[in-house]
Amino acid sequence: MTFKDLNIIPTILKALTKENYTTPTPIQEQSIPAVLAGRDLLGCAQTGTGKTAAFAVPIIQLLSEPLNRPDSRRRIRSLILTPTRELALQISDNVQAYSRYTDLRCVAIVGGVSQHAQERALNQGADILIATPGRLIDLMNQKRVDLQYVQILVLDEADRMLDMGFIHDVKKIIAKLPGKRQTLFFSATMPPEISKLVQSLLVNPVKVEITPVSSTVDRINQSIYMIDKENKQKQLNDLLQNKSIASALVFTRTKHGADRVVRELTKVKIPAQAIHGNKSQNARQTALSNFKSGVTRVLVATDIAARGIDIEELSHVINFNLPNIPETYVHRIGRTGRAGLSGDAISFCEAEEIPYLKDIEKLIGKTIPVVKDHPYPMMNTTPPSKTEGSSPSNVVKPAKSKTPPAVGQSQVRAANNRRRHKQTT
């Protein structure tokens, strides 16, 4: 099948050809016809499968149709919400590429930078608005954004948008949209409780699920080091002395943890930069650009900041801290092994994280091989009372913490996520 078989109009086909897109991916093949038919859609697929084109291409085509233009004035007719600045800018780049031979105009508005340039762009008019929730609400409150003509709403990375503390912002934004609209949700992972919430906001949606959330890419080599917390940095330093690790995306639980890892790597002359919510937008973009170009070999990130990092030839993902949501592990390691290439996912597991490891292995349906021949074997199997660099109020506890029986597992996980979101973004 080709994009032409999906009844894509010539102007978009020309743009896709220029981007070297010939055959649609499974998520694109199944989503594009449904979106073109005006259906609400819930799309779930592993990262790197082409979700952006799956919604951007049909949106561009729908908005190009004369019937969808109420008059000659340029109004916001599609709103794409995404949790991070990096992902918003990446989507904007893609939309501009796919729509280059149409007269549509898209604008991205994100936090972390001055809003003056964004105000000027909005004043010139936009058909498609790509936004992070915080900056969008700011501009809405200032009466600088008019959403009353929105025909198509997209929530990208819906699991994070709804599961990491964005739900109230999303509801405020949705309340300002027309009741009659098309709504699309796309996500790399879809835990059951999030899926239920998403479906409650959609009308008779088409569900497209390409790869089960529990599966991991077969060509990714997974391994785990059972190691005491105080030895994690030493093990990371040793690993990165190996020049065969061409590029490594390192995940930490907290912003401060990311900065600390970068400082320690710099001491041993390993080029590294951090990307997280405390960094300015310019600093984040510089770090990402340096990593993509190979100037920086190691990028250390928190989960939220890493959304939007799309690097085809990333050789290694390293989990300095295991996530306590197993689906997050699947999303993290999916950053490598793209475009038909192999990849490696290395994880460090301290005593406190053993329950997280068990949850991950249960989800993916396999046991992750343990690396036994290393200089820092785990000596302490008793979980410490505090997590990395945390005060008691910052401790991230496993889901089996002391919770009243009346509280369900999903509520516990949601509470943990909201608390961790404040630490990591």
ZAMARGU-4260 file (C-alpha; in steps of 0.2 Angstrom, whole numbers, plus 5000, padded with zeros to 4 digits):
<rodrens>
0) 5000/5000/5000 | 5005/5018/4996 | 4999/5035/5003 | 4991/5037/4986 | 4980/5022/4990
5) 4974/5031/5006 | 4966/5045/4994 | 4979/5058/5000 | 4978/5074/4989 | 4992/5078/4977
10) 4999/5093/4986 | 5001/5082/5002 | 5008/5067/4992 | 5021/5079/4984 | 5027/5084/5002
15) 5027/5066/5008 | 5038/5061/4993 | 5050/5076/4997 | 5051/5068/5015 | 5055/5051/5007
20) 5038/5044/5014 | 5032/5030/5002 | 5023/5017/5011 | 5012/5021/5026 | 5016/5013/5043
25) 5003/5002/5051 | 4997/5016/5062 | 4996/5028/5048 | 4987/5015/5036 | 4974/5012/5049
30) 4972/5029/5056 | 4972/5041/5041 | 4956/5034/5033 | 4946/5035/5050 | 4952/5053/5052
35) 4947/5057/5035 | 4930/5050/5038 | 4928/5062/5052 | 4928/5049/5066 | 4935/5051/5083
40) 4950/5040/5086 | 4961/5032/5100 | 4978/5027/5093 | 4990/5017/5103 | 5007/5012/5096
45) 5025/5011/5101 | 5035/5026/5099 | 5044/5028/5082 | 5029/5021/5073 | 5024/5037/5064
50) 5010/5043/5075 | 5013/5061/5070 | 5009/5059/5052 | 4995/5048/5056 | 4985/5063/5063
55) 4994/5077/5054 | 4992/5071/5036 | 4973/5069/5037 | 4971/5085/5047 | 4980/5095/5033
60) 4969/5087/5020 | 4953/5090/5029 | 4957/5108/5033 | 4962/5111/5014 | 4944/5106/5009
65) 4934/5122/5004 | 4919/5116/5014 | 4930/5117/5030 | 4934/5135/5027 | 4920/5146/5034
70) 4927/5162/5025 | 4944/5169/5019 | 4950/5174/5036 | 4963/5162/5044 | 4956/5155/5060
75) 4963/5141/5072 | 4953/5126/5065 | 4964/5112/5073 | 4972/5112/5090 | 4986/5099/5094
80) 4990/5098/5113 | 5006/5090/5118 | 5015/5088/5136 | 5032/5095/5131 | 5040/5109/5122
85) 5051/5098/5112 | 5037/5087/5106 | 5027/5103/5101 | 5041/5109/5091 | 5045/5093/5083
90) 5026/5091/5078 | 5027/5109/5071 | 5042/5105/5060 | 5032/5089/5054 | 5016/5098/5050
95) 5025/5112/5041 | 5034/5099/5030 | 5018/5090/5026 | 5009/5106/5022 | 5022/5115/5012
100) 5013/5114/4996 | 4996/5120/5004 | 4992/5137/5010 | 4989/5131/5028 | 4999/5140/5042
105) 5003/5132/5058 | 5010/5140/5074 | 5018/5132/5089 | 5016/5140/5107 | 5026/5133/5121
110) 5032/5139/5138 | 5050/5143/5144 | 5053/5157/5131 | 5046/5174/5129 | 5028/5174/5122
115) 5031/5190/5111 | 5036/5181/5096 | 5022/5169/5098 | 5009/5183/5100 | 5016/5190/5083
120) 5014/5173/5075 | 4996/5172/5082 | 4992/5189/5076 | 4997/5184/5058 | 4984/5170/5059
125) 4985/5151/5061 | 4975/5136/5054 | 4984/5124/5065 | 4989/5128/5083 | 5002/5116/5092
130) 5003/5120/5110 | 5008/5115/5128 | 4994/5117/5140 | 5002/5130/5152 | 5007/5142/5139
135) 4990/5140/5130 | 4980/5143/5145 | 4991/5159/5148 | 4987/5166/5131 | 4969/5161/5133
140) 4967/5171/5149 | 4975/5185/5140 | 4962/5184/5126 | 4976/5181/5113 | 4969/5164/5107
145) 4952/5161/5100 | 4947/5142/5100 | 4929/5144/5095 | 4932/5138/5077 | 4942/5123/5081
150) 4936/5108/5071 | 4949/5095/5076 | 4957/5092/5093 | 4972/5081/5095 | 4979/5075/5112
155) 4996/5068/5108 | 5005/5057/5121 | 4988/5056/5130 | 4995/5045/5143 | 5006/5059/5150
160) 4994/5073/5146 | 4981/5064/5157 | 4992/5054/5169 | 5005/5066/5174 | 4995/5081/5181
165) 4988/5089/5165 | 4970/5083/5167 | 4964/5099/5175 | 4972/5110/5161 | 4966/5099/5147
170) 4948/5100/5154 | 4949/5119/5155 | 4955/5120/5137 | 4942/5107/5131 | 4928/5118/5139
175) 4933/5132/5128 | 4931/5122/5112 | 4915/5119/5101 | 4905/5104/5107 | 4904/5098/5090
180) 4922/5093/5085 | 4932/5078/5080 | 4944/5072/5094 | 4960/5062/5091 | 4970/5054/5105
185) 4987/5046/5101 | 4999/5038/5114 | 5014/5027/5115 | 5006/5018/5130 | 4989/5016/5137
190) 4987/5010/5154 | 4969/5004/5157 | 4964/5018/5169 | 4970/5031/5156 | 4961/5022/5142
195) 4944/5023/5151 | 4946/5041/5154 | 4951/5045/5136 | 4936/5035/5130 | 4925/5045/5141
200) 4930/5060/5131 | 4928/5053/5114 | 4912/5049/5104 | 4911/5032/5097 | 4930/5032/5093
205) 4939/5020/5081 | 4953/5012/5091 | 4969/5008/5082 | 4981/4998/5092 | 4996/4992/5082
210) 5008/4985/5096 | 5002/4980/5113 | 5008/4991/5126 | 5016/4976/5135 | 5027/4972/5121
215) 5045/4978/5118 | 5054/4979/5102 | 5062/4962/5098 | 5078/4969/5091 | 5082/4979/5108
220) 5094/4970/5119 | 5089/4972/5137 | 5100/4969/5152 | 5099/4974/5170 | 5113/4977/5183
225) 5108/4973/5201 | 5117/4987/5210 | 5118/4997/5226 | 5112/5015/5224 | 5129/5022/5229
230) 5137/5013/5215 | 5126/5017/5201 | 5136/5032/5195 | 5152/5022/5196 | 5144/5009/5185
235) 5138/5022/5173 | 5155/5030/5171 | 5163/5013/5168 | 5150/5009/5155 | 5152/5025/5145
240) 5171/5023/5144 | 5166/5010/5131 | 5167/5020/5114 | 5156/5007/5106 | 5142/5016/5115
245) 5140/5029/5101 | 5126/5038/5110 | 5116/5036/5126 | 5100/5043/5132 | 5101/5041/5151
250) 5084/5042/5162 | 5084/5048/5179 | 5069/5050/5191 | 5072/5068/5196 | 5078/5085/5188
255) 5092/5086/5202 | 5097/5068/5199 | 5099/5072/5180 | 5110/5087/5184 | 5121/5077/5197
260) 5124/5063/5184 | 5130/5076/5171 | 5142/5084/5184 | 5149/5067/5188 | 5151/5062/5170
265) 5159/5079/5166 | 5172/5075/5180 | 5178/5060/5170 | 5178/5069/5154 | 5162/5061/5146
270) 5153/5074/5137 | 5135/5075/5143 | 5121/5087/5145 | 5104/5087/5154 | 5087/5091/5148
275) 5073/5094/5160 | 5059/5106/5166 | 5071/5118/5175 | 5081/5121/5160 | 5077/5136/5149
280) 5069/5132/5132 | 5085/5138/5123 | 5096/5127/5134 | 5085/5112/5131 | 5085/5115/5112
285) 5104/5117/5112 | 5106/5101/5122 | 5095/5091/5110 | 5103/5099/5095 | 5121/5094/5102
290) 5115/5077/5105 | 5107/5074/5088 | 5123/5081/5079 | 5135/5070/5090 | 5143/5085/5099
295) 5136/5078/5115 | 5137/5059/5117 | 5126/5057/5132 | 5109/5066/5136 | 5102/5064/5153
300) 5084/5067/5154 | 5068/5065/5165 | 5053/5056/5157 | 5043/5071/5153 | 5057/5081/5145
305) 5062/5066/5135 | 5045/5066/5126 | 5049/5073/5108 | 5066/5066/5107 | 5066/5057/5091
310) 5083/5051/5086 | 5084/5036/5073 | 5102/5031/5077 | 5101/5031/5096 | 5112/5016/5101
315) 5108/5015/5120 | 5095/5019/5132 | 5101/5018/5150 | 5089/5018/5165 | 5099/5026/5179
320) 5083/5024/5189 | 5069/5012/5185 | 5052/5019/5183 | 5038/5014/5195 | 5026/5013/5181
325) 5030/4998/5170 | 5023/5006/5154 | 5035/5020/5156 | 5049/5007/5154 | 5042/5001/5137
330) 5041/5019/5131 | 5059/5023/5137 | 5068/5008/5129 | 5058/5011/5113 | 5069/5027/5110
335) 5082/5015/5103 | 5081/5001/5090 | 5072/5012/5077 | 5072/5012/5058 | 5076/4994/5057
340) 5092/4996/5068 | 5097/4986/5083 | 5098/4995/5100 | 5103/4992/5118 | 5093/4995/5134
345) 5103/4994/5150 | 5095/4997/5167 | 5101/4999/5185 | 5091/4991/5199 | 5094/4996/5217
350) 5085/4987/5232 | 5071/4999/5232 | 5067/4997/5214 | 5065/4978/5214 | 5046/4979/5215
355) 5047/4990/5200 | 5057/4977/5191 | 5045/4963/5195 | 5031/4974/5188 | 5040/4978/5172
360) 5044/4960/5169 | 5026/4955/5172 | 5021/4968/5159 | 5033/4963/5145 | 5031/4945/5148
365) 5049/4941/5150 | 5063/4941/5162 | 5077/4954/5159 | 5094/4946/5159 | 5104/4951/5174
370) 5123/4956/5171 | 5132/4946/5184 | 5150/4950/5180 | 5153/4968/5185 | 5163/4976/5199
375) 5148/4983/5209 | 5137/4968/5214 | 5122/4972/5225 | 5127/4970/5243 | 5112/4978/5252
380) 5095/4970/5248 | 5086/4980/5261 | 5076/4995/5253 | 5082/5011/5260 | 5070/5023/5268
385) 5073/5037/5256 | 5075/5038/5237 | 5089/5047/5228 | 5092/5064/5234 | 5075/5065/5242
390) 5067/5072/5258 | 5054/5062/5266 | 5040/5072/5257 | 5048/5068/5240 | 5049/5049/5243
395) 5042/5039/5228 | 5035/5023/5235 | 5030/5008/5227 | 5011/5005/5223 | 5010/4993/5238
400) 5013/5007/5251 | 5001/5008/5265 | 4985/5013/5257 | 4968/5011/5264 | 4959/4996/5256
405) 4946/5007/5249 | 4958/5015/5237 | 4960/5007/5221 | 4977/5003/5212 | 4973/5016/5198
410) 4971/5029/5211 | 4987/5025/5220 | 4997/5025/5203 | 4989/5042/5198 | 4994/5050/5215
415) 5011/5043/5213 | 5012/5050/5196 | 5006/5067/5201 | 5019/5068/5215 | 5033/5062/5204
420) 5028/5075/5190 | 5032/5089/5202 | 5049/5082/5204 | 5053/5078/5186 | 5046/5092/5176
</rodrens>
